[in-house]
Amino acid sequence: MNQELKRTAENIWLCYFNDYLYEHNIISEDMRNRMIVKINARKSET
């Protein structure tokens, strides 16, 4: 359970940080979308 909670927290952080970078024009929409796919792939690994 602890490992699952850690993984969930990591995924929430990655989603938040990805959105933050996009909203502040640090990364492009294309890069944001590619990162979303990678984050979602991480979620399905568990």
mmCIF file of the N, C-alpha and C atoms, coordinates in Angstrom:
data_MODEL
# 
_entry.id   MODEL 
# 
loop_
_atom_site.group_PDB 
_atom_site.id 
_atom_site.type_symbol 
_atom_site.label_atom_id 
_atom_site.label_alt_id 
_atom_site.label_comp_id 
_atom_site.label_asym_id 
_atom_site.label_entity_id 
_atom_site.label_seq_id 
_atom_site.pdbx_PDB_ins_code 
_atom_site.Cartn_x 
_atom_site.Cartn_y 
_atom_site.Cartn_z 
_atom_site.occupancy 
_atom_site.B_iso_or_equiv 
_atom_site.pdbx_formal_charge 
_atom_site.auth_seq_id 
_atom_site.auth_comp_id 
_atom_site.auth_asym_id 
_atom_site.auth_atom_id 
_atom_site.pdbx_PDB_model_num 
ATOM 1   N N  . MET A 1 1  ? 0.822  -1.199 0.000   1.00 0.00 ? 1  MET A N  1 
ATOM 2   C CA . MET A 1 1  ? 0.000  0.000  0.000   1.00 0.00 ? 1  MET A CA 1 
ATOM 3   C C  . MET A 1 1  ? 0.864  1.261  0.000   1.00 0.00 ? 1  MET A C  1 
ATOM 4   N N  . ASN A 1 2  ? 1.927  1.266  0.760   1.00 0.00 ? 2  ASN A N  1 
ATOM 5   C CA . ASN A 1 2  ? 2.802  2.424  0.831   1.00 0.00 ? 2  ASN A CA 1 
ATOM 6   C C  . ASN A 1 2  ? 3.397  2.746  -0.541  1.00 0.00 ? 2  ASN A C  1 
ATOM 7   N N  . GLN A 1 3  ? 3.800  1.718  -1.281  1.00 0.00 ? 3  GLN A N  1 
ATOM 8   C CA . GLN A 1 3  ? 4.380  1.920  -2.609  1.00 0.00 ? 3  GLN A CA 1 
ATOM 9   C C  . GLN A 1 3  ? 3.329  2.485  -3.573  1.00 0.00 ? 3  GLN A C  1 
ATOM 10  N N  . GLU A 1 4  ? 2.099  2.008  -3.452  1.00 0.00 ? 4  GLU A N  1 
ATOM 11  C CA . GLU A 1 4  ? 1.015  2.497  -4.305  1.00 0.00 ? 4  GLU A CA 1 
ATOM 12  C C  . GLU A 1 4  ? 0.714  3.967  -4.004  1.00 0.00 ? 4  GLU A C  1 
ATOM 13  N N  . LEU A 1 5  ? 0.724  4.328  -2.736  1.00 0.00 ? 5  LEU A N  1 
ATOM 14  C CA . LEU A 1 5  ? 0.492  5.711  -2.331  1.00 0.00 ? 5  LEU A CA 1 
ATOM 15  C C  . LEU A 1 5  ? 1.607  6.618  -2.851  1.00 0.00 ? 5  LEU A C  1 
ATOM 16  N N  . LYS A 1 6  ? 2.834  6.151  -2.772  1.00 0.00 ? 6  LYS A N  1 
ATOM 17  C CA . LYS A 1 6  ? 3.976  6.919  -3.272  1.00 0.00 ? 6  LYS A CA 1 
ATOM 18  C C  . LYS A 1 6  ? 3.853  7.138  -4.776  1.00 0.00 ? 6  LYS A C  1 
ATOM 19  N N  . ARG A 1 7  ? 3.478  6.092  -5.509  1.00 0.00 ? 7  ARG A N  1 
ATOM 20  C CA . ARG A 1 7  ? 3.328  6.180  -6.963  1.00 0.00 ? 7  ARG A CA 1 
ATOM 21  C C  . ARG A 1 7  ? 2.211  7.165  -7.331  1.00 0.00 ? 7  ARG A C  1 
ATOM 22  N N  . THR A 1 8  ? 1.117  7.130  -6.584  1.00 0.00 ? 8  THR A N  1 
ATOM 23  C CA . THR A 1 8  ? 0.005  8.045  -6.833  1.00 0.00 ? 8  THR A CA 1 
ATOM 24  C C  . THR A 1 8  ? 0.433  9.488  -6.598  1.00 0.00 ? 8  THR A C  1 
ATOM 25  N N  . ALA A 1 9  ? 1.155  9.725  -5.513  1.00 0.00 ? 9  ALA A N  1 
ATOM 26  C CA . ALA A 1 9  ? 1.648  11.075 -5.213  1.00 0.00 ? 9  ALA A CA 1 
ATOM 27  C C  . ALA A 1 9  ? 2.602  11.559 -6.306  1.00 0.00 ? 9  ALA A C  1 
ATOM 28  N N  . GLU A 1 10 ? 3.462  10.686 -6.792  1.00 0.00 ? 10 GLU A N  1 
ATOM 29  C CA . GLU A 1 10 ? 4.384  11.048 -7.869  1.00 0.00 ? 10 GLU A CA 1 
ATOM 30  C C  . GLU A 1 10 ? 3.620  11.438 -9.129  1.00 0.00 ? 10 GLU A C  1 
ATOM 31  N N  . ASN A 1 11 ? 2.585  10.675 -9.461  1.00 0.00 ? 11 ASN A N  1 
ATOM 32  C CA . ASN A 1 11 ? 1.805  10.961 -10.664 1.00 0.00 ? 11 ASN A CA 1 
ATOM 33  C C  . ASN A 1 11 ? 1.049  12.283 -10.547 1.00 0.00 ? 11 ASN A C  1 
ATOM 34  N N  . ILE A 1 12 ? 0.523  12.566 -9.367  1.00 0.00 ? 12 ILE A N  1 
ATOM 35  C CA . ILE A 1 12 ? -0.163 13.846 -9.148  1.00 0.00 ? 12 ILE A CA 1 
ATOM 36  C C  . ILE A 1 12 ? 0.824  14.993 -9.327  1.00 0.00 ? 12 ILE A C  1 
ATOM 37  N N  . TRP A 1 13 ? 2.011  14.846 -8.759  1.00 0.00 ? 13 TRP A N  1 
ATOM 38  C CA . TRP A 1 13 ? 3.036  15.882 -8.882  1.00 0.00 ? 13 TRP A CA 1 
ATOM 39  C C  . TRP A 1 13 ? 3.442  16.073 -10.339 1.00 0.00 ? 13 TRP A C  1 
ATOM 40  N N  . LEU A 1 14 ? 3.644  14.996 -11.066 1.00 0.00 ? 14 LEU A N  1 
ATOM 41  C CA . LEU A 1 14 ? 4.047  15.098 -12.469 1.00 0.00 ? 14 LEU A CA 1 
ATOM 42  C C  . LEU A 1 14 ? 2.980  15.810 -13.303 1.00 0.00 ? 14 LEU A C  1 
ATOM 43  N N  . CYS A 1 15 ? 1.723  15.496 -13.065 1.00 0.00 ? 15 CYS A N  1 
ATOM 44  C CA . CYS A 1 15 ? 0.626  16.157 -13.787 1.00 0.00 ? 15 CYS A CA 1 
ATOM 45  C C  . CYS A 1 15 ? 0.585  17.646 -13.460 1.00 0.00 ? 15 CYS A C  1 
ATOM 46  N N  . TYR A 1 16 ? 0.715  17.965 -12.187 1.00 0.00 ? 16 TYR A N  1 
ATOM 47  C CA . TYR A 1 16 ? 0.709  19.369 -11.762 1.00 0.00 ? 16 TYR A CA 1 
ATOM 48  C C  . TYR A 1 16 ? 1.878  20.132 -12.388 1.00 0.00 ? 16 TYR A C  1 
ATOM 49  N N  . PHE A 1 17 ? 3.071  19.572 -12.308 1.00 0.00 ? 17 PHE A N  1 
ATOM 50  C CA . PHE A 1 17 ? 4.256  20.256 -12.804 1.00 0.00 ? 17 PHE A CA 1 
ATOM 51  C C  . PHE A 1 17 ? 4.193  20.422 -14.317 1.00 0.00 ? 17 PHE A C  1 
ATOM 52  N N  . ASN A 1 18 ? 3.700  19.411 -15.007 1.00 0.00 ? 18 ASN A N  1 
ATOM 53  C CA . ASN A 1 18 ? 3.539  19.480 -16.454 1.00 0.00 ? 18 ASN A CA 1 
ATOM 54  C C  . ASN A 1 18 ? 2.595  20.630 -16.821 1.00 0.00 ? 18 ASN A C  1 
ATOM 55  N N  . ASP A 1 19 ? 1.473  20.726 -16.132 1.00 0.00 ? 19 ASP A N  1 
ATOM 56  C CA . ASP A 1 19 ? 0.520  21.812 -16.386 1.00 0.00 ? 19 ASP A CA 1 
ATOM 57  C C  . ASP A 1 19 ? 1.135  23.176 -16.062 1.00 0.00 ? 19 ASP A C  1 
ATOM 58  N N  . TYR A 1 20 ? 1.879  23.253 -14.975 1.00 0.00 ? 20 TYR A N  1 
ATOM 59  C CA . TYR A 1 20 ? 2.524  24.501 -14.576 1.00 0.00 ? 20 TYR A CA 1 
ATOM 60  C C  . TYR A 1 20 ? 3.492  24.980 -15.663 1.00 0.00 ? 20 TYR A C  1 
ATOM 61  N N  . LEU A 1 21 ? 4.318  24.059 -16.151 1.00 0.00 ? 21 LEU A N  1 
ATOM 62  C CA . LEU A 1 21 ? 5.284  24.425 -17.188 1.00 0.00 ? 21 LEU A CA 1 
ATOM 63  C C  . LEU A 1 21 ? 4.586  24.922 -18.446 1.00 0.00 ? 21 LEU A C  1 
ATOM 64  N N  . TYR A 1 22 ? 3.502  24.270 -18.806 1.00 0.00 ? 22 TYR A N  1 
ATOM 65  C CA . TYR A 1 22 ? 2.755  24.684 -19.994 1.00 0.00 ? 22 TYR A CA 1 
ATOM 66  C C  . TYR A 1 22 ? 2.098  26.051 -19.783 1.00 0.00 ? 22 TYR A C  1 
ATOM 67  N N  . GLU A 1 23 ? 1.454  26.248 -18.659 1.00 0.00 ? 23 GLU A N  1 
ATOM 68  C CA . GLU A 1 23 ? 0.759  27.509 -18.385 1.00 0.00 ? 23 GLU A CA 1 
ATOM 69  C C  . GLU A 1 23 ? 1.711  28.701 -18.349 1.00 0.00 ? 23 GLU A C  1 
ATOM 70  N N  . HIS A 1 24 ? 2.958  28.453 -17.984 1.00 0.00 ? 24 HIS A N  1 
ATOM 71  C CA . HIS A 1 24 ? 3.944  29.530 -17.914 1.00 0.00 ? 24 HIS A CA 1 
ATOM 72  C C  . HIS A 1 24 ? 4.814  29.597 -19.173 1.00 0.00 ? 24 HIS A C  1 
ATOM 73  N N  . ASN A 1 25 ? 4.345  28.938 -20.232 1.00 0.00 ? 25 ASN A N  1 
ATOM 74  C CA . ASN A 1 25 ? 5.012  28.963 -21.547 1.00 0.00 ? 25 ASN A CA 1 
ATOM 75  C C  . ASN A 1 25 ? 6.460  28.494 -21.502 1.00 0.00 ? 25 ASN A C  1 
ATOM 76  N N  . ILE A 1 26 ? 6.749  27.555 -20.636 1.00 0.00 ? 26 ILE A N  1 
ATOM 77  C CA . ILE A 1 26 ? 8.092  26.993 -20.553 1.00 0.00 ? 26 ILE A CA 1 
ATOM 78  C C  . ILE A 1 26 ? 8.216  25.810 -21.508 1.00 0.00 ? 26 ILE A C  1 
ATOM 79  N N  . ILE A 1 27 ? 7.109  25.092 -21.698 1.00 0.00 ? 27 ILE A N  1 
ATOM 80  C CA . ILE A 1 27 ? 7.077  24.000 -22.673 1.00 0.00 ? 27 ILE A CA 1 
ATOM 81  C C  . ILE A 1 27 ? 5.915  24.240 -23.632 1.00 0.00 ? 27 ILE A C  1 
ATOM 82  N N  . SER A 1 28 ? 6.021  23.653 -24.817 1.00 0.00 ? 28 SER A N  1 
ATOM 83  C CA . SER A 1 28 ? 4.981  23.813 -25.833 1.00 0.00 ? 28 SER A CA 1 
ATOM 84  C C  . SER A 1 28 ? 3.809  22.870 -25.565 1.00 0.00 ? 28 SER A C  1 
ATOM 85  N N  . GLU A 1 29 ? 2.719  23.103 -26.282 1.00 0.00 ? 29 GLU A N  1 
ATOM 86  C CA . GLU A 1 29 ? 1.556  22.225 -26.151 1.00 0.00 ? 29 GLU A CA 1 
ATOM 87  C C  . GLU A 1 29 ? 1.902  20.810 -26.598 1.00 0.00 ? 29 GLU A C  1 
ATOM 88  N N  . ASP A 1 30 ? 2.710  20.702 -27.648 1.00 0.00 ? 30 ASP A N  1 
ATOM 89  C CA . ASP A 1 30 ? 3.134  19.388 -28.128 1.00 0.00 ? 30 ASP A CA 1 
ATOM 90  C C  . ASP A 1 30 ? 3.915  18.635 -27.047 1.00 0.00 ? 30 ASP A C  1 
ATOM 91  N N  . MET A 1 31 ? 4.838  19.321 -26.395 1.00 0.00 ? 31 MET A N  1 
ATOM 92  C CA . MET A 1 31 ? 5.622  18.699 -25.330 1.00 0.00 ? 31 MET A CA 1 
ATOM 93  C C  . MET A 1 31 ? 4.725  18.316 -24.157 1.00 0.00 ? 31 MET A C  1 
ATOM 94  N N  . ARG A 1 32 ? 3.792  19.191 -23.801 1.00 0.00 ? 32 ARG A N  1 
ATOM 95  C CA . ARG A 1 32 ? 2.852  18.888 -22.712 1.00 0.00 ? 32 ARG A CA 1 
ATOM 96  C C  . ARG A 1 32 ? 2.057  17.628 -23.029 1.00 0.00 ? 32 ARG A C  1 
ATOM 97  N N  . ASN A 1 33 ? 1.568  17.532 -24.262 1.00 0.00 ? 33 ASN A N  1 
ATOM 98  C CA . ASN A 1 33 ? 0.776  16.365 -24.649 1.00 0.00 ? 33 ASN A CA 1 
ATOM 99  C C  . ASN A 1 33 ? 1.606  15.084 -24.634 1.00 0.00 ? 33 ASN A C  1 
ATOM 100 N N  . ARG A 1 34 ? 2.852  15.172 -25.072 1.00 0.00 ? 34 ARG A N  1 
ATOM 101 C CA . ARG A 1 34 ? 3.726  13.987 -25.025 1.00 0.00 ? 34 ARG A CA 1 
ATOM 102 C C  . ARG A 1 34 ? 3.987  13.555 -23.585 1.00 0.00 ? 34 ARG A C  1 
ATOM 103 N N  . MET A 1 35 ? 4.156  14.531 -22.694 1.00 0.00 ? 35 MET A N  1 
ATOM 104 C CA . MET A 1 35 ? 4.375  14.199 -21.285 1.00 0.00 ? 35 MET A CA 1 
ATOM 105 C C  . MET A 1 35 ? 3.126  13.580 -20.658 1.00 0.00 ? 35 MET A C  1 
ATOM 106 N N  . ILE A 1 36 ? 1.944  14.051 -21.049 1.00 0.00 ? 36 ILE A N  1 
ATOM 107 C CA . ILE A 1 36 ? 0.699  13.464 -20.542 1.00 0.00 ? 36 ILE A CA 1 
ATOM 108 C C  . ILE A 1 36 ? 0.626  11.990 -20.913 1.00 0.00 ? 36 ILE A C  1 
ATOM 109 N N  . VAL A 1 37 ? 0.988  11.673 -22.148 1.00 0.00 ? 37 VAL A N  1 
ATOM 110 C CA . VAL A 1 37 ? 0.985  10.272 -22.592 1.00 0.00 ? 37 VAL A CA 1 
ATOM 111 C C  . VAL A 1 37 ? 1.958  9.452  -21.750 1.00 0.00 ? 37 VAL A C  1 
ATOM 112 N N  . LYS A 1 38 ? 3.142  9.994  -21.494 1.00 0.00 ? 38 LYS A N  1 
ATOM 113 C CA . LYS A 1 38 ? 4.138  9.273  -20.691 1.00 0.00 ? 38 LYS A CA 1 
ATOM 114 C C  . LYS A 1 38 ? 3.682  9.103  -19.243 1.00 0.00 ? 38 LYS A C  1 
ATOM 115 N N  . ILE A 1 39 ? 3.078  10.136 -18.677 1.00 0.00 ? 39 ILE A N  1 
ATOM 116 C CA . ILE A 1 39 ? 2.579  10.047 -17.300 1.00 0.00 ? 39 ILE A CA 1 
ATOM 117 C C  . ILE A 1 39 ? 1.471  9.004  -17.216 1.00 0.00 ? 39 ILE A C  1 
ATOM 118 N N  . ASN A 1 40 ? 0.568  9.012  -18.194 1.00 0.00 ? 40 ASN A N  1 
ATOM 119 C CA . ASN A 1 40 ? -0.515 8.027  -18.203 1.00 0.00 ? 40 ASN A CA 1 
ATOM 120 C C  . ASN A 1 40 ? 0.015  6.613  -18.382 1.00 0.00 ? 40 ASN A C  1 
ATOM 121 N N  . ALA A 1 41 ? 1.084  6.448  -19.142 1.00 0.00 ? 41 ALA A N  1 
ATOM 122 C CA . ALA A 1 41 ? 1.697  5.128  -19.303 1.00 0.00 ? 41 ALA A CA 1 
ATOM 123 C C  . ALA A 1 41 ? 2.276  4.659  -17.968 1.00 0.00 ? 41 ALA A C  1 
ATOM 124 N N  . ARG A 1 42 ? 2.829  5.582  -17.197 1.00 0.00 ? 42 ARG A N  1 
ATOM 125 C CA . ARG A 1 42 ? 3.337  5.263  -15.854 1.00 0.00 ? 42 ARG A CA 1 
ATOM 126 C C  . ARG A 1 42 ? 2.216  4.774  -14.959 1.00 0.00 ? 42 ARG A C  1 
ATOM 127 N N  . LYS A 1 43 ? 1.066  5.428  -15.042 1.00 0.00 ? 43 LYS A N  1 
ATOM 128 C CA . LYS A 1 43 ? -0.083 5.062  -14.213 1.00 0.00 ? 43 LYS A CA 1 
ATOM 129 C C  . LYS A 1 43 ? -0.534 3.642  -14.501 1.00 0.00 ? 43 LYS A C  1 
ATOM 130 N N  . SER A 1 44 ? -0.506 3.258  -15.771 1.00 0.00 ? 44 SER A N  1 
ATOM 131 C CA . SER A 1 44 ? -1.014 1.935  -16.138 1.00 0.00 ? 44 SER A CA 1 
ATOM 132 C C  . SER A 1 44 ? -0.020 0.817  -15.829 1.00 0.00 ? 44 SER A C  1 
ATOM 133 N N  . GLU A 1 45 ? 1.216  1.168  -15.492 1.00 0.00 ? 45 GLU A N  1 
ATOM 134 C CA . GLU A 1 45 ? 2.219  0.152  -15.148 1.00 0.00 ? 45 GLU A CA 1 
ATOM 135 C C  . GLU A 1 45 ? 1.925  -0.512 -13.816 1.00 0.00 ? 45 GLU A C  1 
ATOM 136 N N  . THR A 1 46 ? 1.211  0.170  -12.938 1.00 0.00 ? 46 THR A N  1 
ATOM 137 C CA . THR A 1 46 ? 0.960  -0.371 -11.600 1.00 0.00 ? 46 THR A CA 1 
ATOM 138 C C  . THR A 1 46 ? -0.169 -1.353 -11.584 1.00 0.00 ? 46 THR A C  1 
# 
